[in-house]
Amino acid sequence: MKGLLISFFLLLAFSSAYSQLDTRHYIPPFYGREDLAEGGGEDIFLFISTPQTTPFDVTVTDGAGNALPFSPVSVSRSTPFSIELSNGGVGKGPNTKFLVTAGQLATVQTDEGLILTANKAFFANIRVDENAQAGFLTSKGTAGFGTEFRSGHIWNTAGATNRKAHVFSFMATEDNTTVNVSDFGAVDFENITEPGSGIISVNLDAGESYVLAAHADVAPANLNDVHGTRIFSDKNIVVNSGSWLAGSPGGTQAGRDIGIDQIAPIQQTGFEYILIKGEGTTNENIMVVAHRDGTNIFLNGSTTAENSTPLNA
């Protein structure tokens, strides 16, 4: 079994919870095709917490280093912080620094996304409240820094495909970072003319970000072939991955939800995983992405591989 990368629902495997406790957090922006938490009572929230008993300040900026209006914020174990991100921009949805518009896809963004820093360690996460939909993304801190990743998304079947989109995004932590995206086959990303090399190459400076989205109804491969897209760079980046509306729980096959997370780089993944069942219904799927050729999958200590032939990268 070689270098598995596995996702359960919206989550890709990552190191222990304590790797999420850090003094630096980078949160690349994301993209939603619809249900953007723009209605009354809906919003995108930033949560900051810490086990530290003595209060300290956390600075919150956009990718360009511009402090958000509420920054800095004071946090301690007894006084965590939460805020609607609409209070940190000029409005809701794509104005929160967490979401970009369709026109911003596949274009270098200089001032989107969030960077949080402090002199003591803290947790940071994004929560989306969108009426019938919801999402949750936890920053992995510097444990999320890496140079090679494989994307993971919610599994789709047909139905309401005009609403669904698989998305991943990345943010540079150093200047003059080259990021290459490959292994996406015939996927048709928004605002991208696929190069003959099959590689999308982007150059970013620290804090700059790039978002790619595949609308499920644009091409047959867009339904599920985005899974396992390789994102690799020459300097450390941070990657968010998932689906802003995807899935199909049965019935009309039109069911959908938000499934997003910040993913671990390949060097942080391993060979053994524990999966926890949720409601237990048939819409709960395990996604396994092989990173190296010749990968076999074994369940519950079995010596017989679940896959009939070894998986290629």
C-alpha positions as CSV (number, residue, x, y, z in Angstrom):
1,M,0.0,0.0,0.0
2,K,1.7,3.2,-1.1
3,G,1.0,6.7,0.1
4,L,-2.8,6.7,0.2
5,L,-4.7,9.9,0.3
6,I,-8.2,9.2,1.5
7,S,-11.3,11.4,1.9
8,F,-14.4,10.7,3.9
9,F,-17.3,12.9,2.9
10,L,-15.6,16.3,2.6
11,L,-12.5,15.5,4.5
12,L,-9.0,14.5,3.4
13,A,-6.8,12.7,5.8
14,F,-4.7,15.0,8.0
15,S,-2.5,14.8,11.0
16,S,-3.7,15.0,14.6
17,A,-5.9,17.8,15.9
18,Y,-2.9,19.4,17.6
19,S,-1.4,20.1,14.2
20,Q,-4.3,22.5,13.8
21,L,-3.1,24.6,16.8
22,D,-0.5,27.1,15.5
23,T,0.6,30.7,15.4
24,R,0.1,31.0,11.6
25,H,-3.0,30.1,9.6
26,Y,-3.5,30.6,5.9
27,I,-7.0,30.2,4.5
28,P,-7.2,30.4,0.7
29,P,-10.4,31.7,-0.8
30,F,-13.1,29.4,-2.2
31,Y,-15.9,29.5,-4.8
32,G,-19.6,28.7,-4.6
33,R,-21.8,28.5,-7.7
34,E,-24.9,29.3,-5.6
35,D,-26.1,29.3,-2.0
36,L,-23.5,31.8,-1.0
37,A,-24.9,32.7,2.5
38,E,-26.1,36.0,1.3
39,G,-29.7,35.9,2.6
40,G,-31.1,37.3,5.8
41,G,-29.7,35.4,8.8
42,E,-27.2,33.6,6.7
43,D,-23.4,34.3,6.8
44,I,-19.9,33.0,6.7
45,F,-18.3,33.0,10.1
46,L,-14.7,33.1,11.3
47,F,-14.1,31.3,14.6
48,I,-10.8,31.6,16.6
49,S,-10.1,29.7,19.8
50,T,-7.2,28.7,22.0
51,P,-6.3,26.6,25.0
52,Q,-4.2,29.5,26.3
53,T,-5.6,31.0,29.6
54,T,-3.9,34.4,29.2
55,P,-5.5,36.6,26.5
56,F,-3.5,37.5,23.4
57,D,-4.1,39.2,20.1
58,V,-4.6,37.6,16.8
59,T,-4.1,39.7,13.6
60,V,-6.4,38.9,10.7
61,T,-5.5,40.2,7.2
62,D,-6.4,39.5,3.6
63,G,-3.9,37.9,1.3
64,A,-2.3,41.3,0.6
65,G,-1.7,41.9,4.3
66,N,-4.5,44.5,4.7
67,A,-6.0,44.2,8.2
68,L,-9.7,43.4,8.3
69,P,-11.8,46.0,10.2
70,F,-12.2,43.9,13.3
71,S,-8.4,43.0,13.6
72,P,-6.7,42.5,15.9
73,V,-8.9,40.3,18.2
74,S,-8.2,39.2,21.7
75,V,-8.7,35.5,22.5
76,S,-8.2,33.2,25.5
77,R,-9.6,29.8,26.5
78,S,-12.5,31.4,28.2
79,T,-13.1,34.1,25.5
80,P,-13.0,32.6,22.0
81,F,-13.8,34.9,19.1
82,S,-16.4,34.6,16.3
83,I,-17.6,37.1,13.7
84,E,-19.7,37.2,10.6
85,L,-17.2,37.8,7.8
86,S,-19.6,40.2,6.2
87,N,-18.5,42.6,9.0
88,G,-14.9,42.2,7.6
89,G,-15.8,43.3,4.0
90,V,-18.3,45.3,2.2
91,G,-21.1,42.7,2.1
92,K,-21.8,39.0,2.2
93,G,-20.8,36.0,0.0
94,P,-18.0,36.9,-2.4
95,N,-17.3,40.1,-0.5
96,T,-16.1,38.3,2.7
97,K,-12.6,37.6,1.5
98,F,-13.4,33.9,1.7
99,L,-15.4,33.5,-1.6
100,V,-14.5,34.7,-5.1
101,T,-16.8,35.4,-8.0
102,A,-17.0,33.3,-11.2
103,G,-15.0,36.1,-13.0
104,Q,-12.2,35.7,-10.5
105,L,-11.7,32.0,-11.1
106,A,-8.4,30.9,-12.7
107,T,-7.0,34.4,-12.1
108,V,-4.3,35.3,-9.6
109,Q,-5.9,37.0,-6.6
110,T,-3.7,39.4,-4.6
111,D,-6.0,40.4,-1.7
112,E,-8.4,37.4,-1.3
113,G,-8.3,34.7,1.4
114,L,-7.3,35.2,5.1
115,I,-4.0,35.1,7.0
116,L,-4.1,34.9,10.8
117,T,-1.0,35.4,13.0
118,A,-0.3,35.6,16.7
119,N,2.6,35.0,19.2
120,K,0.7,32.1,20.8
121,A,-1.0,29.1,19.2
122,F,-4.7,29.1,18.3
123,F,-7.3,27.3,16.2
124,A,-9.0,28.9,13.2
125,N,-12.0,27.7,11.2
126,I,-14.6,28.9,8.8
127,R,-18.3,28.0,9.1
128,V,-20.9,28.5,6.5
129,D,-24.6,29.0,7.4
130,E,-26.7,29.0,4.2
131,N,-30.3,28.0,5.1
132,A,-30.5,24.3,4.0
133,Q,-26.8,24.1,3.3
134,A,-23.8,24.4,5.6
135,G,-20.0,24.0,5.5
136,F,-17.1,23.8,7.9
137,L,-13.4,24.3,7.1
138,T,-10.5,24.0,9.7
139,S,-7.1,25.6,9.0
140,K,-4.3,23.1,9.6
141,G,-1.7,25.9,10.5
142,T,1.8,25.3,9.3
143,A,1.1,21.5,9.2
144,G,-1.0,22.4,6.1
145,F,2.1,23.9,4.4
146,G,3.5,21.6,1.7
147,T,4.5,21.2,-2.0
148,E,2.4,18.3,-3.2
149,F,-1.4,17.6,-2.7
150,R,-4.2,15.5,-4.2
151,S,-7.7,17.0,-4.3
152,G,-10.8,15.3,-2.9
153,H,-14.4,16.2,-3.4
154,I,-18.0,15.0,-2.7
155,W,-19.0,12.1,-5.0
156,N,-21.7,13.1,-7.5
157,T,-24.4,11.3,-9.4
158,A,-26.7,12.9,-12.0
159,G,-29.4,15.3,-10.9
160,A,-29.3,19.1,-10.3
161,T,-25.9,19.2,-11.9
162,N,-26.5,22.8,-13.0
163,R,-26.1,23.7,-9.3
164,K,-23.0,21.7,-8.5
165,A,-19.3,22.6,-8.6
166,H,-16.1,20.9,-7.5
167,V,-13.5,23.4,-6.3
168,F,-9.9,23.7,-5.0
169,S,-7.8,26.7,-4.3
170,F,-4.2,27.4,-3.1
171,M,-2.3,30.2,-1.5
172,A,1.4,30.9,-1.6
173,T,3.4,31.4,1.6
174,E,6.6,32.6,-0.2
175,D,7.3,34.9,-3.1
176,N,8.0,33.6,-6.6
177,T,6.2,30.3,-6.0
178,T,5.4,28.1,-9.1
179,V,2.4,25.9,-8.7
180,N,1.5,23.2,-11.3
181,V,-1.9,21.5,-11.6
182,S,-2.1,18.1,-13.4
183,D,-3.8,14.7,-13.5
184,F,-7.2,16.1,-14.2
185,G,-7.8,14.4,-17.6
186,A,-10.7,15.8,-19.6
187,V,-12.1,18.1,-16.8
188,D,-13.1,21.5,-18.1
189,F,-12.3,24.1,-15.5
190,E,-14.1,27.5,-15.6
191,N,-12.1,30.2,-17.4
192,I,-9.4,27.8,-18.4
193,T,-8.3,26.7,-21.9
194,E,-6.6,23.4,-21.2
195,P,-3.0,23.6,-22.3
196,G,-1.6,20.9,-24.6
197,S,0.7,19.8,-21.9
198,G,-2.2,18.9,-19.6
199,I,-0.6,21.1,-16.9
200,I,-1.9,24.4,-15.6
201,S,1.0,26.5,-14.3
202,V,0.7,29.5,-12.1
203,N,3.3,31.9,-10.4
204,L,2.3,33.4,-7.1
205,D,3.9,35.7,-4.5
206,A,3.3,35.3,-0.8
207,G,-0.4,35.7,0.1
208,E,-1.6,35.5,-3.5
209,S,-4.1,32.8,-4.3
210,Y,-5.7,30.9,-7.2
211,V,-9.1,29.2,-7.4
212,L,-10.2,26.5,-9.9
213,A,-13.8,25.2,-10.3
214,A,-15.4,22.6,-12.4
215,H,-19.2,23.0,-13.0
216,A,-20.7,19.5,-12.9
217,D,-22.9,20.0,-16.0
218,V,-20.2,21.5,-18.3
219,A,-18.5,18.2,-19.3
220,P,-19.0,14.5,-18.5
221,A,-15.6,14.4,-16.7
222,N,-16.6,17.3,-14.5
223,L,-19.1,15.1,-12.6
224,N,-16.3,13.2,-10.7
225,D,-13.0,13.2,-12.5
226,V,-11.7,16.2,-10.5
227,H,-10.9,13.8,-7.7
228,G,-7.2,13.2,-7.4
229,T,-6.1,16.2,-9.2
230,R,-2.4,16.8,-8.4
231,I,-1.3,20.2,-7.1
232,F,2.5,20.5,-6.7
233,S,4.8,23.5,-6.2
234,D,8.4,24.5,-5.7
235,K,7.7,26.3,-2.4
236,N,5.2,25.8,0.4
237,I,1.5,26.4,-0.4
238,V,-1.8,25.8,1.4
239,V,-4.7,24.1,-0.3
240,N,-8.4,24.1,0.2
241,S,-10.5,21.4,-1.5
242,G,-14.0,20.2,-1.8
243,S,-17.4,20.9,-3.4
244,W,-19.7,23.8,-3.0
245,L,-22.9,21.9,-3.6
246,A,-22.4,18.3,-4.7
247,G,-23.6,14.8,-3.9
248,S,-26.8,12.8,-4.3
249,P,-28.5,11.1,-1.3
250,G,-31.1,9.2,-3.4
251,G,-34.7,9.8,-4.6
252,T,-34.6,12.4,-7.3
253,Q,-30.8,12.4,-7.2
254,A,-30.9,16.2,-6.8
255,G,-29.6,16.3,-3.2
256,R,-26.6,18.4,-2.6
257,D,-24.5,20.0,0.1
258,I,-21.3,22.0,0.8
259,G,-18.3,19.9,1.6
260,I,-15.0,21.8,2.1
261,D,-11.8,21.5,4.1
262,Q,-8.1,22.5,4.1
263,I,-6.2,19.4,3.1
264,A,-2.9,17.9,4.2
265,P,0.1,17.7,1.9
266,I,1.2,14.3,0.7
267,Q,4.2,14.3,3.2
268,Q,1.6,14.5,6.1
269,T,-0.5,11.5,4.9
270,G,0.1,7.9,5.9
271,F,-1.0,4.3,5.3
272,E,-3.7,3.7,7.9
273,Y,-7.0,5.5,8.6
274,I,-10.0,5.2,11.0
275,L,-13.3,6.1,9.5
276,I,-16.4,7.0,11.6
277,K,-19.9,6.4,10.3
278,G,-22.3,9.3,10.6
279,E,-26.0,8.8,10.0
280,G,-25.3,5.5,8.3
281,T,-27.3,6.2,5.1
282,T,-26.3,5.2,1.6
283,N,-25.1,8.7,0.7
284,E,-22.0,8.2,3.0
285,N,-19.1,7.3,0.7
286,I,-15.4,6.7,1.3
287,M,-13.1,8.2,-1.3
288,V,-9.6,6.8,-1.8
289,V,-7.1,8.5,-4.0
290,A,-3.8,6.8,-4.8
291,H,-0.7,8.9,-5.0
292,R,1.6,6.2,-6.4
293,D,1.2,3.5,-8.9
294,G,0.6,0.0,-7.6
295,T,-1.5,1.0,-4.6
296,N,-3.8,-1.6,-2.9
297,I,-6.5,-0.9,-0.3
298,F,-7.1,-3.2,2.7
299,L,-10.0,-3.0,5.2
300,N,-10.1,-4.1,8.8
301,G,-6.9,-6.1,8.8
302,S,-7.7,-8.2,5.7
303,T,-4.8,-9.4,3.6
304,T,-7.0,-9.4,0.5
305,A,-7.1,-6.1,-1.4
306,E,-10.5,-4.4,-1.9
307,N,-9.5,-3.3,-5.4
308,S,-9.3,-6.1,-7.9
309,T,-6.2,-4.6,-9.6
310,P,-3.7,-2.2,-8.1
311,L,-4.5,1.5,-8.5
312,N,-2.3,3.9,-10.4
313,A,-1.5,7.4,-9.2
